Amino acid sequence: MIREVPRELWLYPDRGMMKWLGFFMSDHTNYMEQEGSRERPVTPLPPMSASDIDQQLQTSWERTKKATLQLMTAKGLTELTGVVIGHQNSVVFLQTDTELVTVNVADIRHATVIPAKKWWSS
């Protein structure tokens, strides 16, 4: 038995599927913005020596400061930003805003510790 109530007798105005379509669209927009930021072209920075890279990674780890790593991978240059939370053998563990990433030290081309912003400056 199907009970269909005419729209005039509804207790509240229901938008039906329109509310769900907007929800899916906003999720899709957020996803595309995140993917777009990952696929931005990377400006090549000058390669650093292994000791300089080690010093930058050590500073990030000791002071819990964010670092930007430029990697040379099979796909080309990529950049990762996060805090170094540890290392094991030739792998560095980098905590980004969203995930934990393992980075092979041999792939790191350039490393820079990002200075912290002061809360009172704009």
For each residue, the residues with C-beta under 8 A, 3 or more apart:
1:
2:
3:
4:
5: 9 10
6: 9
7: 10
8:
9: 5 6
10: 5 7 13 14
11:
12:
13: 10
14: 10
15: 18 19
16: 19
17: 20 21
18: 15 21 22
19: 15 16 22 23
20: 17 23 24
21: 17 18 24 25
22: 18 19 25 26
23: 19 20 26 27
24: 20 21 27 28
25: 21 22 28 29
26: 22 23 29 30
27: 23 24 30 31
28: 24 25 31 32
29: 25 26 32 33
30: 26 27 33 34
31: 27 28 34 35
32: 28 29 35 36
33: 29 30 36 37
34: 30 31 37 38
35: 31 32 38 39
36: 32 33 39 40
37: 33 34 40
38: 34 35
39: 35 36
40: 36 37
41:
42: 70 76 77 78 79
43:
44: 70 77
45: 70 109 110 112
46: 110
47: 109 110
48: 52 53 56 109 110 111
49: 52 53
50: 53 54
51: 54 55
52: 48 49 55 56 111
53: 48 49 50 56 57 105 108 110 111
54: 50 51 57 58
55: 51 52 58 59
56: 48 52 53 59 60 67 111 112 113
57: 53 54 60 61 67 84 87 92 108 111
58: 54 55 61 62
59: 55 56 62 63 65 67 113
60: 56 57 63 64 65 66 67 83 84 111 113
61: 57 58 64 83 84 85 86 87
62: 58 59
63: 59 60 113
64: 60 61 83
65: 59 60 83 113 114 115 116
66: 60 81 82 83 113 114
67: 56 57 59 60 81 82 83 84 94 111 112 113 114
68: 79 80 81 111 112 114
69: 79 80 81 94 103 108 110 111
70: 42 44 45 77 78 79 108 109 110 111
71: 77 78 79 80 103 107 108 109
72: 76 77 107 109
73: 76 77 78 107
74:
75: 78
76: 42 72 73
77: 42 44 70 71 72 73 109
78: 42 70 71 73 75
79: 42 68 69 70 71
80: 68 69 71 94 96 101 103
81: 66 67 68 69 96 97 114
82: 66 67 94 95 96 97 101
83: 60 61 64 65 66 67 94 95
84: 57 60 61 67 87 92 93 94 95
85: 61 93 94 95 100
86: 61 92 93
87: 57 61 84 91 92 93 105
88: 91 93
89:
90: 104 105 106
91: 87 88 102 103 104 105
92: 57 84 86 87 102 103 105 108
93: 84 85 86 87 88 100 101 102 103
94: 67 69 80 82 83 84 85 100 101 102 103
95: 82 83 84 85 100 101
96: 80 81 82 99 100 101
97: 81 82
98:
99: 96
100: 85 93 94 95 96
101: 80 82 93 94 95 96
102: 91 92 93 94
103: 69 71 80 91 92 93 94 107 108
104: 90 91 107 108
105: 53 87 90 91 92 108
106: 90
107: 71 72 73 103 104
108: 53 57 69 70 71 92 103 104 105 111
109: 45 47 48 70 71 72 77
110: 45 46 47 48 53 69 70
111: 48 52 53 56 57 60 67 68 69 70 108
112: 45 56 67 68
113: 56 59 60 63 65 66 67
114: 65 66 67 68 81
115: 65
116: 65
117: 121
118: 121
119:
120:
121: 117 118
122:
